[in-house]
Amino acid sequence: MSAIPAPMIPLTNGTRGETVNIPQLGFGTYKVPPADTQRIVEEALEVGYRHIDTAEMYGNEAGVGKAIASAGIPRDQLFITSKLNNAFHDPKAAHKAFDDTMTALGIDVLDLFLVHWPMAKTTSLEATWTAMVDILGSGRVRAVGVSNYQPDHLRTIINATGVTPAVNQIEVHPYLTQEPLRELDKELGIVTEAWSPLARGVVLSDPTIDRIAGELSRTASQVVLRWHIQRGDVVFPKSMHRARMEENAKIFDFELTDGQMAEITALNRNERQGSHPDEVQGVK
Ligand SMILES: NC(=O)c1ccc[n+]([C@@H]2O[C@H](COP(=O)([O-])OP(=O)(O)OC[C@H]3O[C@@H](n4cnc5c(N)ncnc54)[C@H](OP(=O)(O)O)[C@@H]3O)[C@@H](O)[C@H]2O)c1
């Protein structure tokens, strides 16, 4: 199947001077078991996804690499993200972890490498970010960014290095709309990536979302993903089912009205599905 017609969002920070374009819709791989990853990612690529989000923490980078190799899609038409795991924040360990990620993926150049979680209690944020900037300078990654960073974390690394992350990947969905942090990202020129965009399925039975889906003859998942797209965030829903991969990709032929957008945004309860960054930062 041809590529999903997802808009491309330019990353201008955390690159080596070039603009790096990221497809606004990608495919997530958290909890995709290593043994199934090659098959599942091959299916996602067949459906038309061209942006894959993985991490050393997920244990499935090698499966992603095998799927990329077998799919036969030109490398420059794919966008691959991976992440630095929590135990490797020391600069020397970070360089080795990046090498290991590249070996597991089997590629020469990665598109985006992120610090997975801020680990301020174990390693200075500045030291880890300086290592990320050095990795960017090596030419083996096109852009570097962070994940789960709070305002003080962002300010600390930008002040220390003068290099602003390309993206901040944070939990965002209708029950956790993250307005202040998204605003700060925007102000700093950082693209927000919304992880768990479907709140791991929890928002799909919300009555308001269900009613809007009925009004538009769409599914709840399509309505939620469309809400993210119209807010300008990058998303990568995960699914083990091909029919859902296809469903989640059909979101570029309809629009939510301003009223529907506002109704969904008003569902915010500041309710997380995953950890708060403050709970993670000392835990390896
Ligand atoms: N940076 C971080 O710290 C961080 C943390 C968490 C996630 N992430 C990234 O974000 C990606 C997405 O987040 P996520 O995987 O946590 O959650 P998610 O994408 O919000 O939700 C995935 C769940 O929703 C179900 N689902 C997917 N499409 C559906 C549909 N159309 N209808 C009904 N159910 C559907 C999936 O079930 P099936 O698989 O059974 O279809 C799965 O249980 C991850 O895979 C990962 O790449 C990053």
PDBQT file of the ligand as one rigid body, heavy atoms in Angstrom, charges set to zero:
ROOT
HETATM    1  N1  LIG A 301       8.300   8.240  25.643  1.00  0.00    +0.000 N 
HETATM    2  C1  LIG A 301       7.607   7.511  26.499  1.00  0.00    +0.000 C 
HETATM    3  O1  LIG A 301       7.886   7.509  27.709  1.00  0.00    +0.000 OA
HETATM    4  C2  LIG A 301       6.479   6.678  25.980  1.00  0.00    +0.000 A 
HETATM    5  C3  LIG A 301       5.602   6.065  26.893  1.00  0.00    +0.000 A 
HETATM    6  C4  LIG A 301       4.556   5.306  26.385  1.00  0.00    +0.000 A 
HETATM    7  C5  LIG A 301       4.390   5.179  25.007  1.00  0.00    +0.000 A 
HETATM    8  N2  LIG A 301       5.282   5.753  24.134  1.00  0.00    +0.000 N 
HETATM    9  C6  LIG A 301       5.145   5.600  22.661  1.00  0.00    +0.000 C 
HETATM   10  O2  LIG A 301       3.820   5.969  22.284  1.00  0.00    +0.000 OA
HETATM   11  C7  LIG A 301       3.224   4.890  21.569  1.00  0.00    +0.000 C 
HETATM   12  C8  LIG A 301       1.720   4.879  21.755  1.00  0.00    +0.000 C 
HETATM   13  O3  LIG A 301       1.378   4.775  23.130  1.00  0.00    +0.000 OA
HETATM   14  P1  LIG A 301       0.784   3.436  23.811  1.00  0.00    +0.000 P 
HETATM   15  O4  LIG A 301       1.202   2.282  23.002  1.00  0.00    +0.000 OA
HETATM   16  O5  LIG A 301       1.149   3.484  25.233  1.00  0.00    +0.000 OA
HETATM   17  O6  LIG A 301      -0.788   3.647  23.788  1.00  0.00    +0.000 OA
HETATM   18  P2  LIG A 301      -1.893   4.052  22.696  1.00  0.00    +0.000 P 
HETATM   19  O7  LIG A 301      -1.331   4.073  21.329  1.00  0.00    +0.000 OA
HETATM   20  O8  LIG A 301      -2.599   5.253  23.232  1.00  0.00    +0.000 OA
HETATM   21  O9  LIG A 301      -2.917   2.838  22.843  1.00  0.00    +0.000 OA
HETATM   22  C9  LIG A 301      -2.580   1.531  22.496  1.00  0.00    +0.000 C 
HETATM   23  C10 LIG A 301      -3.734   0.631  22.969  1.00  0.00    +0.000 C 
HETATM   24  O10 LIG A 301      -4.921   0.978  22.258  1.00  0.00    +0.000 OA
HETATM   25  C11 LIG A 301      -5.415  -0.148  21.526  1.00  0.00    +0.000 C 
HETATM   26  N3  LIG A 301      -5.883   0.357  20.212  1.00  0.00    +0.000 N 
HETATM   27  C12 LIG A 301      -5.128   0.879  19.222  1.00  0.00    +0.000 A 
HETATM   28  N4  LIG A 301      -5.898   1.252  18.193  1.00  0.00    +0.000 NA
HETATM   29  C13 LIG A 301      -7.169   0.961  18.542  1.00  0.00    +0.000 A 
HETATM   30  C14 LIG A 301      -8.420   1.114  17.890  1.00  0.00    +0.000 A 
HETATM   31  N5  LIG A 301      -8.506   1.645  16.671  1.00  0.00    +0.000 N 
HETATM   32  N6  LIG A 301      -9.545   0.698  18.540  1.00  0.00    +0.000 NA
HETATM   33  C15 LIG A 301      -9.474   0.165  19.782  1.00  0.00    +0.000 A 
HETATM   34  N7  LIG A 301      -8.308   0.007  20.460  1.00  0.00    +0.000 NA
HETATM   35  C16 LIG A 301      -7.167   0.395  19.844  1.00  0.00    +0.000 A 
HETATM   36  C17 LIG A 301      -4.245  -1.114  21.406  1.00  0.00    +0.000 C 
HETATM   37  O11 LIG A 301      -4.699  -2.457  21.409  1.00  0.00    +0.000 OA
HETATM   38  P3  LIG A 301      -4.138  -3.555  20.358  1.00  0.00    +0.000 P 
HETATM   39  O12 LIG A 301      -2.647  -3.453  20.319  1.00  0.00    +0.000 OA
HETATM   40  O13 LIG A 301      -4.639  -4.835  20.961  1.00  0.00    +0.000 OA
HETATM   41  O14 LIG A 301      -4.793  -3.238  19.043  1.00  0.00    +0.000 OA
HETATM   42  C18 LIG A 301      -3.477  -0.826  22.696  1.00  0.00    +0.000 C 
HETATM   43  O15 LIG A 301      -4.034  -1.552  23.774  1.00  0.00    +0.000 OA
HETATM   44  C19 LIG A 301       3.924   3.656  22.183  1.00  0.00    +0.000 C 
HETATM   45  O16 LIG A 301       3.687   2.474  21.468  1.00  0.00    +0.000 OA
HETATM   46  C20 LIG A 301       5.343   4.145  22.205  1.00  0.00    +0.000 C 
HETATM   47  O17 LIG A 301       5.913   4.082  20.907  1.00  0.00    +0.000 OA
HETATM   48  C21 LIG A 301       6.310   6.510  24.615  1.00  0.00    +0.000 A 
ENDROOT
TORSDOF 0
